[in-house]
Amino acid sequence: MRQSVGDFSFETKQNGVPVLSYAAIDMLAERIARRVQPELYTRQIDRTDLRKLLSVIPDWHYAGRYLSENGTLLGCAVFHGGRTTVYDRTRQRGEPFAVPDRTILVDRALYEKPLERVFRFTLSHEIGHALLHGAFCSDPKNMAQYAEDEKQHFFGDGRERLSLLDSRRLKTPRDWVEWQANAFASAVLMPKSLVYQTASLVREEGQSPLAFANELAQTLEDVFRVSRKAAFYRMKELEILPPTAVQLENGLISPQ
């Protein structure tokens, strides 16, 4: 079975999970970035405009709500609407909420300025689901299994979702669709060609590889408004960093 996003098409498995390599997701993200923000490629490199990114899914709704009392749910893409429960901070209790079909929900707690980078990744991640996973999410059996698998994968910190970018750890359909949404978010927030351009601007003659790596990570974080961890993983995916590189607790990169 084939699925398409604009003029970009791809195969899906029998259960609807797309068959997509990281390179293919990179290509799709780059096409989208060029379409919604061509000025990034002709003027100054800048962050992805999320309002423009939302334009690639015009038949979807967007809503910000407090999705849980303790911030454990950062966002979700709802293909088939219904009633759900959101958290009312004023009344300090859950309240019913009617969700239309094709709605992206993001936790309003991420609207706070210190969490801007988590918000940007979360929204881009959910847009990735909306674009790529219609076939998978249209099957109730898939979603029932997804919910069961989700119980085994609790992430209290949204930044930890980036760990799924290691494709060697993927086993279940849930793992694969989450990896694909993460890969899309990373690629569309930091388009491949723009990362390479940024790297060429940062690199200085005589600069040590370690100094270059840390300066580039800081620059990607500032320019594209992503977390340092997201910048680190993107640099590894694009082989700017060696596979053995690690990120220390203070955010600095070590060659290890």
N, C-alpha and C positions, 0 to 999 in steps of 0.2 A: 504494500500500500504506500502511496506517495502523499505527501502533504506539502503545502507551499506557503511561503511568506513573501508576498509580492512576486517578484520574478525569481525568487530563490526557492528551489524545491529540494526535498530530501525524502529518503525512505523511512518507513517506520516498521518496527517489529509488529508481530501479530497482536500484541497487547497495546499497541499505539505509542510505545516509547520510541522517540526519534532515534535514528541511527546517524549520529553526528560526532565527528571528531572535534578536537579542540580547534584545529585549523579551519574546519568548516564553520564553526560558531564564530571564530574570529572574522572570517570573510563576511558572514551575515551582519555582524555588528558594525563592521567598517562600512558596508553599503548603507546601513541605516544612518550611521553618523554623518556620512557624506550627504545623504538625502535631506536630513532634517537640519543640519548645520554646515552647509558648504563653506561658510565663512571661516570655519576652523582650519581649513586646508589652504586658504588663500591669504589669511591675515594672521593675527596673533593667535597662538595656541591657547585654548581656554577650556574650561570645564564644560561638560555636556549639560545642556539646558533640559531639565527634566520635563518641563512643560511641553517643549518641542518633542521630546522622546515619547511622551504620552500620545502624540498625534499619530504614531504608527499603529495604534489600536483604537481607531475612532469609534468603534461600536462598543467600547467598554466604558464603564463608569469608574470614578475614583471617589473614595470617601476616607476621611481620617476619623478614627474613633479610638477610644481607649479600649483595647481588645482584651485586656486582662487586668486583674488587680495588681499583679506583681511584675508585669512587663515580660512575661515568658513568651508571648506571641507577638512577633514584630509585624507580621503582614501575612496576607493570603490572597490568592487569586480565586474568586468564586465563579466557576463556569455556570453552575445551575443554582439559581437563587433560592431563598427560603428564609426562614426565621433563625436567627442566631442570638447569642447573648453578648452584649458589650458591657463595659464597666462604666457606671456613672460615678464620677469622683465626688460630685457634690453630695449625692445620697449615700455614697460608699456601698454600693450594691450593684449586682448585675441587673441589666435591663434588656428586655427583648428588642430586637432590631430586625426589620425586614430588609433583606439584601436582594436587590434585583439580580437577574442573570447578568453574567459577565461584569463583575465588579471587583476592583482591586481595593482591598482594605489595608491601611497602614496605621500602626499604633500612633496615636497623637502624641504620646510621650516623646517620640522621636522628633517632634517639631522644635524641641528645645535646642538652642544653638550649639551646645557642646556635643549633641548627638547628630549634628548635620550629616556627617560622613556615613554614619550607620543608616540614617534615613535615605540617603542617596543610593546606597547599595541595596537596601531593602526594596525600595520602589523599583529599581532597575531589575532586581531579581524577580519580582512579581510580574513585571512586563515580559520578562523572558518566559515565564510560565504561560502567560496569555498568548504569546506568539507561537510557542513551540508545542504546547501540550494539550491542545484541544482534543485530539483523538484519544489520548490516554485518559483524560479526565472525563470524557463523555461516557465511559464505561463504569457503571456502579460497582462492579466487582473489583475493578482496579482501585477505585477510591476507598472501598472497604478494606482492601489489603494495605493501601497506603496508610490509612488511619491506624491499622494494627502495627505496621512497621514504625510509624511515627512515635509510638509509645516506647520504642527501643532506642530512639535517637533524640534525647532531650538537650536543647541548647539554651542555656540561661542567658548567654551573651551572644548577640547577633554576630559579633566578629568571629565566633567559633564556626559559623556556617562556612567560612572560607576553607576550613579543613577538608571539606568534601572535594576540593579541587584536586586532591590526590586521587586520580582515577584508579589506582591500584587497589583502593579500598572499597570499590563499588561492587555491591553484590545484588541488591534487590532493585526492582523497578523504581521504588521510591528514591534509592540512592542515585540512580541514573538521572531522574528528572530534576532532582535537587542539584546535582553536579552541573547539568546543562544550564539551569537557571543561574547558578553562580558563575559559570563560565561566560554566559552572555552578559551578566552584569559587569563583570570585570572587563570584558572586551569592549563594551559600549561606553563605559565610563572612562576607559583609558585605551582608545583605539590604537591598534598596533602601529600604524605608520606614524601617529603623533607621538607615541612613546619613543620610537626610534629617533624622530626628529629632536625631541627633548634631550635624549641621551647624547646626540651629537653636539648640542648646544652646551651641555654641562661638561662634557669631557675636556680636559685641559692637558696640554703636553707635559709630560713628566709626572702626572698625577698617578698615585698608586691605585691599583684596582680596588682596594678596600675603601679608600677615600672617595673614589668615583662612585662606588656602589651606594655609599651612605648619602652622598650629596644628591645623587639621582633619586633615591627613595624620598628624601625630603622634598625635592622639587616636584615629583609626581604627586605627593600628598598635597602640596600647596596649590599647584596649578589645576589639578583635576578634582580637588576637594574629595579625596578618598582617605581612608585610614592608612596608617603606616603599614599595617599588616596586609591590607589589600595591595598596596604598592609593592611590597616585598614579594607576594605571590605572583603578581603580574610580571615582575622582573624575572622570576624563575621560569614562568611559563614561556616567556619570550627568549629564554636562554641568555639573558643578559648576566644572570648570576649562575654560577656552577650548581649542579644538583646538590652538592654537599653544604651549600651555604645555609646558615640558620639565622634566625632573628632572636636576639637576646631580649630579656625582660624589659630593658630600657629602650627597646625599639631599634637599637643599632644592629647592623648586619655583621656577622662574623663568617669568615670563609670556612672554618672548621673542616 
